[in-house]
Amino acid sequence: MKGFGDRLSDAVKRTGVPLCLGLDPHLNRLPRSLQQHFETKTGDAYYRAAAQSVVAFNSAAISAAKGRIPAVKPQFAFYEQLGSPGWEALEETCRMAREAGLLIVGDAKRGDISSTAAAYARAILDPNGPLGCDSVTLNPWMGTDVIEPFLPYCQDAGRGIFVLLRTTNPGSGLLQKHHNAASLLASTLSKRSEPMIGDSGWSPIGAVVGAQAFVEAQSLRAKMPAGWFLVPGVGAQGASLSQGLAGQRDGLGSLVSCSRSLLFPSGDDDHFQNDPQSFIANRIGDFIQMMQS
């Protein structure tokens, strides 16, 4: 089986755009017709109705993305907040994405060791597991041993990981800038990935690098020449598309993730309310045009 670095490279080349749609279903921003199913309910009835609305919305979003972009990224927290119905909605979302031919980045940000991390890996990356994601986000700041239980899936099942390398939240510098920690981590990840670099020249071990860290992204790319960067922060979080692509190598290597700026209008919008699939398709089309111009 092809490695994840090769698979992602192929998908980006096939679609012509390094764009990932974040499936972050903010309940209070769903179309009113979907909110009406759950807003007056409480308890288990609320969770089940909300989860059903999430699946309906994600179905529209996935249909809008199918064949046009390489990947989607469900953020697990938006599903876990709905209890077991939310987890079922996440499973269904992953199933729909697979059927649509989209790569799935499981945005879980897991960060544990040993048997616990191995259980996370089975749940998220195992092809026969409940989610079957193609890749997962990991938090390494407990130590790089958190990634080890995920690597067999990278080596044997074509799966990938995106390790939190340089985030841009206000408190991130405490650890990430301490004694060049992010640079050290990038070098460590690069060395670990060397045996797994595929025919495309890309590894299944990637990193999360926020778009607002675009200056650092270029130096981190030098440390991690074969790792794909998952780049949040473009659009609603304020970074520009050019900043999001700053860490590219030869036109590849940066997968820009956008959610709110693709899924939701800035205010009330009849087009969104009446036909969310068409609205999202138009937003995706606008980003594609910007990326290709």
N, C-alpha and C positions, 0 to 999 in steps of 0.2 A: 504494500500500500504506500502511496505517496505520503511524504511527511506534510505536516500542517503548513510549514513555510512554503512548500511547493504548491499546495492546494490553494492557499490564499493568493499567492502570486498568479496562479492560473485564473482564479475567479476575478481578480482585479483586471487582468489583461482582457478577459472575456467581456466584462461589462464596460471597461474603459474608464472606470471611476473608482477611487479608493474610499468609498463612502460606506459607513455602517449606520444603520437606523437603530437608534436606541429605543427599545420598547419599554418605556417608563410610563405606565398608564396612571397618571395622576387622576384620582377619582373625581376631584372637584373640577376637572377640566374636560371630562368626557362630554360628548354631545348630550344635550338635555334629554333626548329621547332615551338614552342609556342610563343617565342618572336617575330618571324617574322610576326605574325598576328597583332601586335599592334605597333611595334617600329617606323614605318614610319607615323603613324596616329597622329592626334591632336584632341583636344577638346572632344566632346561627342563620336566621333568615336573611339578615343583612349581608353576612359574609358570602352566602351562596349566591344571592342576587347580584352582589357587586362582582364576584368572580365571573359569573356568566356575562356580565356587561363587559368586563375586561377582555374575555375571549372574543366577544363580538367585535370589539374595537380593534383588537390585535389582528383578527381575521381581515378586516378592512385594510389595516396598515401593511400586512404581509402581502396581500393581493396587489397593493399599490407598488410594493418594492420588487415583486417577483420579476426576475429576468433583467432588472435594470441596475441593481447594485449587488455587491458580493455578499453582504453579511447583515445580520441583525444582532442586537445585543439586549436581551432582557435583563433588567436590573432586579435581582432576586427580592430585594426588600419590598418592592411594590406588590409582590405576590404573597410573600410570607406574612405580611400584615393582615391578610385575610384568612389565616389559619389553614386548615386542611383544604378547604375549597380553593384557596389561593394557590396552594401547591399543585392542585389538580389543574388549575388554569395555567400555571407555568408549564406543566407537562404537555398540555394541549397546545400551548403556544409553540413549544419546541417541536412538537409533531407537525404542526402546520408549516413551520419554517423549513423543516427537512423536506416535506413534500413539495414545497415551492422551490427547492434547490438552493436555498440560502444557507451559508455557513452561520453557525450559531456561536456567539461569544457569550458564555455564561458569566454575567457580571456579579460574581458572588463575593469577591475579595476575601477568600478564605485564608487563614494564616495559623495553622497549628502543625503539630509534628506527629510522627510515628503512626500508630494505628488510627488515630483520629483523622489525620490528614489522608490516610489511605481510604478511610470510609468516605470522606468528602470526594476523593478522586473517583471512587466507584460510582457514587451517586450522580456525579456531574459529567464525567468523561467516558465512562464505560459504554461502548456501543450497545450493550445489552442492558444498560441501567435505565432508571426511570426518566432521565432527561436526554442522554445521548448528545450532549453539546460537543461542538468541534473544538472549543477552547474554553479557558476559564481565566478569570483575573485572580491573582494571588497577592496577599500582603506578606512581604518577606521580612518585616521589621522585627519579628521575633527571632529571626535567624534564617540563613539560606537553607537550612535543613527542612524548612516547611515545603520546599518545592520537590524534594526527592521522591515522595510517594506518587507524584503526578508524572514523573518522567517515563516510567514504563509505558504509559499510554501515548506519550510522545514518540517513543521509539518503536512501538509495536502496533499502534492503532491509528496512526495519522492524526493524533490530537495535538493541541498546542496550549501554551500558557502565556499569559501576559502578566508580568510581575510589576507591581507598583514601584516604579523607579523614581520619577520626579513628578509629584502632584503639585498643584498650585493653590491648595486650600491655605488659609492664613497661617495655620500652625505647622505646616509641613516642614519649614526650614529648620525646626529644632533638631530633628534627626537627619533629614536629608542633606542639609548643608553642613553638618558637623564634621569637621575633618574630611571634607570631600567624600562623604559617605555614599552619595549617589554615584559618583564616578567610580568608587571602589566596587560598588555593587554591579555596575555595568560591566566592568572588567571581569568580575567573578562569573556573571551570567554568560558572558561571551566565551570564556574558557570552557564552561560547562557545556555549551552548545556545540562546540567544534565537532565532536563525533557525529552530530545529527544534522549537519548542514546538507541540504538536498541538492539535486541537480540544478535547481534554479539559483543556487547561491544563498538561499534563505533558510533559517533555522526555525524549528517549532518553538524555541524559547524567545519570546518577545517581551516587550516592556510597555508599561503605561507611562506616557510622558505628556503632561498637560500642554495644551496649545500656548498658554501664556508663558511657558518656559521655553519659548522658541529659540532664544539665544543659547541656552544650555543644551537644547536638543541637538544642535550641530556638533558640540563637543562630545555629547553622549553617543551620537552616531559614530564618531571616530572610535569610541571604546567598544561599541557593539555593532560592527559593520554588517552582521548577518541576521540581526534581530528585527522583526517587524515591530513598529511602534503603534500602539493603540492610543489615539490622540483625542481626548475629550476637551471640551471648552470652547469649541467654535460655535458661533451663533448666539444662543440665549445667554451663555456665560461670558460673552464679550470679546472673544478672540476672533481674529480674521481668518479667512481661509488660507491666505498665504502664510500666516503664522502656524497654522495647523500642519502645513506641508513642509515646514522648515527642516524637519529631520529626514527628508527623503534621501535615497541613494539611487541615482540613475533613474529617477522617475517612479521608483517603487519604495516600499518600506514604511510608509505612513498610512495607517487606516484611520481616517477621520470619523469620529463618532458624534452624531448629532441626534438629539431626541426632541426636546421641546420645540426647537425651531423648525422641525419637520412635522411634528404631530399636531401642534396646537396653534391657533391664531393668537395674536397679541391682545385682541379684544373680542367682542361679539362678532360673529361672522356667519351669515346665513348659509354660505356655501359649505362651511364646515358642519354646521348643524344638520343640513339636509343631505349631504353626501360626503361623509368624512373620507371615504376611499379616494374620491376624485380630488378632494382638497389636498390630501397627503401626497397623491401622485403628482399634483402640480408643484408642491413644495420640493419634492424629490427632483422633479424636472428642472426647477430653478437651480438647485445645487449642482446637478449634473452639468448644466450649461456653464455655470461659473467655473467648475473644475476643468472643463474641456476648453475654455476660452484662453 
